[in-house]
Each structure stands twice: as C-alpha cells, then as structure tokens.
Amino acid sequence: METSQRIGRSRPLATTAMHGRVDAMKARGENVIDFSIAISHFQAPASVLQAVRDGLELPALHYTTVGGDAAIRARLAAKVVNENGIAATADEIIVTNGAKQALYQALYVMADPGDAVIIFKPHWPAYVATCRLLGLEPVLVDLPGAFTDELLDSLPPAKILIINNPHNPTGAVLSADETDRIAAWLKRTGTRAIVDESYEKLIFEGAHASLAARPDWRDIGIVTIYSASQSYAMMGWRAGFAVAPATLVTAMETLQGPITAAAPMLMQLALAAAFESGEPSTMLGEYRQRRDLVLDLVQGLPWLRMHCPASGPYLWGDISALTMDTTLFAEQLLNECGVALMPGEALGMPGYIRIGYISDDIFTLRRGVKAIVRFGNERYQALS
C-alpha cells in the first residue's frame, strides 16, 4: 500500500535499526554480542518494583490527566527542585512515554516548519530524525571541547538549541560556568533551549549542573527532559518527563492528548519511585569498572583513539587512522565476528565508533572487545 510523501522522506533510526537486526539474528539462533546500544544488565531499583506491586493492589488504575497524575507531578517537581535546583511546580511537569515523546512534543510546540535547530555532533540520532519529521532544519555543529563566549557567538541563528548534558556518546559533562555562558547567550540571542539530561545519574567524574537551575529559566525558554531508562536501568519501561514553562506544558498536553493521552499509571508510579530511590551508586561503580576494562583492552592501538569519558554508558572511539567508512567497518565486524557496534555515521561523525559496554557479563564484554581489537588489527596490518 502506498505511504505518504511525508513518511517517505524519513528513515528509521540507525540505532534502533541495528538493535532490531541483532535481535533478529539472535532469534535465528546466531551468537551475537551487541554493543550497538546500551541496555543495562541491572534490574530496576527494588523500590520501583515494589511501587508497581503496590499499584497492582489498588482498587483501580484510572486514566489520569494527560500531563500525569497530580501527585506524581508534584513528586517529580520536588525532585528537580531538590536535586537539580530548578524552581518548578507541578503544573510545569509533563509525564511522557520516554524521553523521545518529550523531545518530539517540545520541538512540535516550540518551532514551526523551516525553523532552524542547532544540534551538536556527534549526536543522539533522534534529535536529527525528529527535526526532519517535523519539517525543522537541523543545523549540525561540531561539539566543542568547551563552551566559550567566542564559540557560542559563532553559532548560526536558530530558533532552538539542543543540549545533551551529560553527552551521548562522548560522555562530556558541562561545568556550571559553561551552563552560565550558554544561558547568557540564549538571553542575548532570544534562542530557546531543549536540554536532555537523561544521563544525569551516570557521572563518573565531575558534577552535574542543570541549565535551567536559574531564576529566569522560564523567561529564557528552557525545556529539560529526564528519563529513567539509563539512570535507573529502566530501558523497557518507557518512563520519562519534561520540565517546561506552564504554557509549553499545556501546549504539549494538547499534542499528547490525541496521540497517547496520559502515560500508563503503573509507569508513572514506577517513574516517581525511581527518581526518589537515590543515587545508583552500586550500578555506577560497576559501570566504572567496565569502562576501565575496555580502555585497558584497547590501550596503545595505533588505529584507535578512545578517551576516558566522564559519564555515560558509551565509549566513543576515533578509528579514522584505519577507515572513515565506519558503516562498512560495523557491517563487516557483525558479519565476520558476530559483534555489533554503532558506526559514527549514525551519529553524524564518520571515522568514529560507539561501544555500549553495560549490557552483558564481564566475560562477554571482554570477548567482544577482543574480537573488535583482532578485527581492527588485521585491517590495520593490511594497510601497512
């Protein structure tokens, strides 16, 4: 059956497509190690599981208002006030089916077709894909080593700036000084911001600073997005929320109403319990060990440069000394070695690869990384 021209101009996300391909291979009985995305081997916090059990004992689970149950929104507002320094109220919270829905709705209500959106690369593929679905113009800019006044003033005009802090895939974490400089630039230019803070709990070095942690965040026009997926090992729960000025929340509810209406009440209970469960220190400690293990295994390779990230479940590697065609590299690696990773082209940066290192046991992680090393060494030697 013929589809619309609109969807015909869109393409599936490379990240989800690769993961789907790996799942299909596993379903056929093939042995595949999947580093293409980051799916935690941890279970959701015990308090989350208990909140769902308690919810199932309620007399009924009714529809809530589109933006979320009032008590849940109040609990989430308390979280951003106490942990992030964002002076938000319950009517400035909207609960969504994961961060992607919050992103889509924020872009939909903040910009019109043809408006420019600045996105730093490498980038989470959903930023660009969502802009294109909405007829917005993604403007890709190299992620700087530091956000200085000079860098910010060199940016092209745009309606919206998307910030990912902490950053996927590099693990970069903005300092408080950088967030101050970005906020000042937003005020100077009238640009509004969407800030994705989905990895706020996965910081190894440094401290997290929210861009909206300032009295005039509403006037600046900052929307902040949170997700339980990575911070609390709740990838399949599709649990997220956004903090935005009340007028934008109302607009996002208008959009969400005919699409999904409210998020499921059980998910809302789980979401609030997750963000009240404290710091995931045990999980973070094991992630640090895994990060360091991979870095040790790839240290000294002439064809791979991989820095130590300050946050996140990913390692970002430069293999431009070997090839700029990382799509082909990833394809051959999967076919010949049964190891999946994400090519840099999917994130706007040919010549790089992304490895999600949190999914499997340590033995499988070590085996998969050694396979990548052998595969790369063979190709590097062939170039010599």
N, C-alpha and C positions, 0 to 999 in steps of 0.2 A: 504494500500500500504506500502511496506517495506521502512523504512527510513535508512539513512546512519549510519554506526557504530559510526561515529564522533558525530552526534547529539544524538545518543542513549546513549552516555556516559555523556550527560549533563542533567540537571534537571531544571525545571522552578524556577525562583527566589521565595523564600518563601514569601518575602514581597509582590510582585505583585500577587502571587497566593492567599494569604489571602485576599487582597483587592478585587480581582476578585470574590472570594467566597462570600464576603459580598455583593457585587453588585448584584450577582445572587439571594441572599436571599432577598434583598430589592425588586428586580424585581418581586419576588413571593408574595410580599406584607408583608413580615416579618419585624418586627420592630427591627432594629439592630443599635447599637451605635458603630461607627468604630473608634477605637484608634490605628488601626494597622499601619497606615501611617499618614503622616501629610499633610493635604490638607487645605490650609488657607481658612477661611470664608471671607477674604478680597477680593476685586476686584483688578485687576492690576491698577497701577497708572494712573491717568487721562491723563498724557502726553503720555502714551503708547497707550491708546485708541484713542487719537487724532492723533498720528502718523499713526495708521492703517487707520483711516478715510481719512487722507490726502493721504496715499498711494493708497487707492482705487480710488482717483480722478486723479491719474496720467494717462497720455495717454496709457501707457502700463507698465506691470510688466515683464521685460525680465529675462532670465537666467542671473545670474551673474557668475563670475569666481568661480571655485569650492570652494576656500577658503573664499569667501564672496565678496560683493561689496567693491570696493576700498575705498569709502568714509566711509562706515560703519566700515571697519577695522581700518581706521585712527581714527575714534571716539573712538573705543574700546581701541586702543593703548594709546590715550590720557587719558582714564580712568585709566589704570594700571600705567601709568607714574605718574599721579597726585594723585591718591588715594592709590596706593599700593607701590609706589617707585620702580617699575620695569621698567628699561630703555629699553622699547621695541618699535619697529617700526611696521608700518602697515603690512609689509611682515612677521612679526613674530606672526601674529594673524590668527587663522582659526576659522570660524564660523561653528558650528555644530548643529545638531538636538538634543539638550540637552547635558548634561554632560556625559551621558553614551556613546554617539558616540565618544566624545573626548577621553574618557578613553580607549575605545576599540582600537581606531586608534593609540593612543600614545603607548599602550602596543604592538600593532602589529608592529610598526616601530622601537621600541627601543629594542626588545628582540626576541629571537628565541626559538622554541620549546625546552623544557628541562631547560631553564634558570630559576633561582630562583627569586621570587619576595617576599619581606618581606611585610607582612600586619599585622597591629596591631589589636588585638581583644579586645573588641568587634569591629566588622567591618560592614560597609555597604556591604550587601551580593553581590552586583555587582562586587566588587573587586575580590573576590574568583571565582565567576562564570565566569567572563571574562577571567581570567587567565587560567582556565580549558578549556574554549572554544578554546583558542589559543595554548593549549599544554604547557603552562608555569607551573612552580611548585610553588604554593603559600606556603610560609613559615609563619605560624601563630605564632605571639609573643604577649604576654600579654602587653597591653598598660600600660606604666609606669606612676607613679604619676608625674615624672619629667624626662626630657631627660638630663641625665648627661653624662659626658665623659665615665664613667665606664659602664653605660648602653649601650651606643652606641658601645663601643669597644667589648661588649659581644655578639653583634648580629652576626648571621652566615653570611658567604659570600653570596652575592646576586648581580644580575645584576641591579635590580631596588628596590627602597624603595618607598612605597606608604604612603603618609602622608595625613591625613584628618584634616584640621585646618580651622575653628573650627570642633570639632569632633562629628560625628554621631555614637553612640547615647549618649555618656556621657556628651557632651557639653563642654569638655575641650578645652581651648584656649592656644596655645603655646605663651610663652613670647618671646621677642626679643632675650634674652640671649639663650633660647633653640634653636631658629632658627639658631643663630650663631654657636652653638655647632653642630647642625645637618649638617650645611654647611661644617664645618671644617672636620667632619667625612666623608662626601661624597668625599671631596677632598683627604683625606688620603687613602681612600679605592678604589676610582675610581667608586663607586656606583653612579648610576643616580637616579633621583627622579621624581615622579609624585605627585603633590600636589593638592588636591581637596579643593578649597576654596569656595565651594558652599554656605556655611552658614556665609560668612564674614559679612553680614549686620545684623545678628541676635545675636549680642553680648550684654549681659546684664551687665556684669562686666569685666573690663579689656579692652585692646585694641588689635586690630588685627595686626599681623606682618607677612608679606609675606616672605617665604623662599627665593624667587627669588629677593628680594629687596637688591641686592648687585651687584657691577660692573661685577663680574665674573660669573654671573648666567649661561651664555651660555657655558662657559668652563666647569663648574660643570655638566651641562646637566640636567637642571630643566625644567619640563613642568608644568605649572599651569593651572588649569581648573576652569572655572567660570560658574555659572548657574543663570538664572533669576527666577527659579522655587520657591525657598524658600525665597530669599532675597526680591523679589517683587511680591509674591503671583501669580506667573505665571506658575503653575504646568502643565496645559494642553497646554501651548504654545510651549513646547519643544525647548527652546531657551538657547543655551549655546555657549561658545567659549573657546579656549585654547590659551595660550601664550607659544611659544616654539622657540628655535633657528630656523633660517630660513630653514636650511637643513632638520630639522624634519618636519616643516610645509609643505615643498614641498613633503616630503615622505607621510605625512598624506593626502595631496591633491590627490596624486597618488592612495591611497586606497579609498578615499571618492568618487572620480570621477565615477567609475563604480557602486558604491553602491547607493548613493543618489544624486550624483552631489552636486550642491550648495544647501544650506538651502533655503527655500522659502523667497523671497524678503520681503514679508509682515512681516515675523517673524524677519528678520534682522533689519527692521525698528523698530519693537517693542523692540528688544533686545537693540539696541543703545539708544532708548528713555528711557528704564528702567534704564540703568546704568548712565544716565545723569539726573535722576529725584531726586537725593539727597538721604539723609538718610530716611529710612521708620520709622520715629520716632513714629508716631501715632500707627502703627501696632506693633512696638516693645513694646511700653508701654502697649498695651492690652495683648500682649503675656506674659509680665512680671506678670500682674495681674492674668492671668490664671495659670501660673506656680506656683505662690504663693498660689493660691486657692487649687490646687491639693496637694501641700506639706502640707498645713494645714489639709486637709481632711485625709491624711494618717499618720500624725504625731503620734508617740507613738505606732504604731502597732508592736507587738512582732515578727511578721513573715515577715515584710517588712522593708528594709532599703533603703531609697531613698534620695540621696544628692541633694543639690540645684545646678543646672547646671549654668555655666557662660554664656551659649549661647544655641541657637538652639530651635527647636520646639518639642523636645522629653524630656521625663523623663525616667531615667534608674533606675530600682529597683532590689534589691537583695532579692529574696524570697527563698534562699537556706535553711532557717530555716523551711520552710514549705515543699518544694519539690525541687529536682534537675530536675525533668521532667516537664519543663515549656511548652513543646509541648502539653502534656496531660492537664496541667492546662489551657492553652489557648483554647484547644478544648472543655473542659467541660464548661468553662466560656461562650463560644459562644453558645453552645447548650442549656445550662440551664438558662443563664441570658441575652442572646442576646447582649453581649458586646465582641467586637473583640480587641485584642491587639497582639503584636508581641512577640513570645516566644524567649528567649535568644539563643536557639539552632540555630535559623536562622542567628544570628549574631556572632556565634562562642562561646557563653557563656551559657551553661546550668545553670539553677538556677537563671536566671535573666529574667525580662520582660521589654519591651519598650512600653511606652504610648505616642502616638501623641496627644497633647492636644489643637490643634489650629483649629479644623475643625468645631465644632458645636457651638450653642449658649451656654451661661453660664449655663442655666438650664439643658441642655442635658449633658454638661460636668460634672456638679455636680451629676446628676443622674447616669451617667455611672461609675464614680469613686466610689460612694457609693455602687453600685452593686458589684464592684470588692472587696471593703472592706468587705461587708457582705459575699461574696463567700469565701474569704480567711479566715475570722474569723471562719466560720463554719468548714472548713477543719482543721484549727489550733486547734480548740477545740476538734475535733475528735481524734487528735494525743495525747492529754493530758490524 
